Amino acid sequence: MNVLNNRIAWKQHYIGQAFQPNVQVQTSAACSGGSLATAGNFVAVGQPAAIGAPSNHGLLIYNAATGAQLAKLSTDAAVQSPPMTYTVDGKQYLVAYANGRINAGNPAVKGDSVYAWALP
């Protein structure tokens, strides 16, 4: 959202895999963890769990002004919590908790990893 004029600046649509009864448990392509917009002009959001194979999890980074994807930071499970940033000794870090599903079957196996990336 452009907060100066209250208009949508850009939006990203996520399309999940086709539903397969009794096979696919995770069918939503929604972003469930929220997003983070920074003063450094980027937006970070967890890649929806239903996009790609279970081994295709990560944190997506977009240009805040244009919506162009800048990077994908891979994780071992879906990122279903909002990312955050912090600064130590003048260096900024981006952090994500990969707490989503690791597998596509039942019983569900959840991730439990915290990732931190140093920003340039």
matplotlib code that plots the C-alpha trace (Angstrom):
import matplotlib.pyplot as plt

x = [0.0, 1.1, 0.5, 0.7, -2.4, -4.0, -3.8, -2.4, 1.1, 1.4, 0.3, 1.6, -0.7, 0.3, -1.2, -0.9, -0.7, -3.9, -5.8, -5.3, -7.8, -6.3, -2.8, -2.4, -3.0, -1.7, -3.9, -3.8, -1.5, -2.1, 0.6, -0.1, 2.7, 2.5, 5.1, 7.8, 8.4, 11.7, 13.1, 15.7, 12.9, 12.2, 9.3, 10.0, 7.3, 7.3, 6.7, 3.2, 3.6, 1.5, 3.8, 6.1, 7.3, 7.8, 11.5, 10.8, 10.4, 11.8, 11.5, 10.7, 12.2, 10.5, 11.3, 8.9, 8.3, 7.8, 7.0, 9.8, 11.2, 14.8, 15.7, 14.5, 16.2, 15.8, 14.6, 14.1, 10.4, 7.7, 8.0, 4.6, 5.6, 6.3, 10.0, 11.7, 14.9, 17.3, 20.6, 23.8, 26.8, 25.4, 24.8, 21.2, 20.0, 16.8, 15.4, 12.8, 11.4, 10.7, 8.0, 5.7, 5.3, 8.3, 6.5, 3.3, 1.8, 0.4, 1.4, 2.6, 6.2, 6.9, 10.0, 11.8, 14.6, 15.5, 17.4, 19.3, 20.8, 23.1, 22.0, 24.4]
y = [0.0, 3.5, 5.1, 8.6, 8.1, 4.9, 3.1, -0.3, 0.1, -3.5, -6.9, -10.5, -13.4, -16.9, -19.8, -23.2, -26.6, -28.3, -30.0, -33.8, -35.6, -37.8, -36.8, -33.1, -31.8, -28.3, -26.6, -22.9, -20.5, -17.8, -16.0, -17.0, -15.3, -11.7, -9.5, -7.0, -3.7, -2.0, 1.5, -0.2, -0.4, -4.1, -6.4, -9.8, -12.5, -16.3, -18.2, -19.9, -23.5, -24.7, -23.2, -25.8, -29.0, -29.2, -28.8, -25.4, -23.3, -19.9, -16.2, -14.0, -10.5, -7.9, -4.3, -2.3, 0.3, -2.0, -5.4, -7.0, -10.1, -9.5, -12.7, -16.0, -17.1, -20.9, -22.5, -26.1, -25.5, -23.0, -19.6, -19.1, -16.4, -12.7, -12.0, -9.3, -7.2, -6.1, -4.2, -5.0, -2.7, -0.9, -4.1, -5.0, -8.6, -10.2, -13.1, -15.7, -18.7, -21.7, -23.4, -24.8, -28.2, -30.1, -32.9, -33.1, -36.2, -37.3, -37.1, -33.5, -32.8, -29.2, -27.2, -25.5, -23.5, -19.8, -18.1, -14.9, -13.1, -10.1, -7.3, -5.4]
z = [0.0, -0.7, 2.7, 1.1, -1.0, 0.5, -2.9, -3.8, -5.1, -6.2, -5.3, -5.6, -6.4, -5.4, -7.2, -5.5, -7.0, -8.3, -5.5, -5.4, -3.1, -0.4, -1.4, -0.9, 2.6, 2.2, -0.5, 0.3, -1.5, 1.1, 3.0, 6.5, 8.4, 7.5, 5.9, 6.8, 5.0, 5.8, 5.3, 3.1, 0.4, 0.6, 1.7, 3.1, 3.2, 3.7, 0.5, 0.8, 1.7, -1.2, -3.8, -5.3, -3.6, 0.2, -0.4, -2.0, 1.2, 1.8, 2.5, -0.6, -0.8, -3.0, -4.0, -1.9, -4.7, -7.7, -6.3, -8.3, -6.6, -5.5, -3.8, -2.4, 0.8, 1.2, 4.5, 5.5, 6.3, 5.5, 7.1, 8.7, 11.1, 10.4, 9.6, 11.6, 11.6, 14.3, 14.4, 16.3, 16.3, 13.2, 11.2, 10.3, 10.2, 8.8, 10.8, 10.0, 11.9, 9.7, 11.7, 8.9, 7.4, 6.2, 4.5, 2.4, 4.1, 7.4, 10.1, 9.6, 10.5, 11.5, 11.2, 14.1, 12.7, 13.1, 10.2, 10.3, 7.3, 7.4, 5.2, 3.0]

ax = plt.figure().add_subplot(projection="3d")
ax.plot(x, y, z, "-o")
ax.set_aspect("equal")
plt.show()
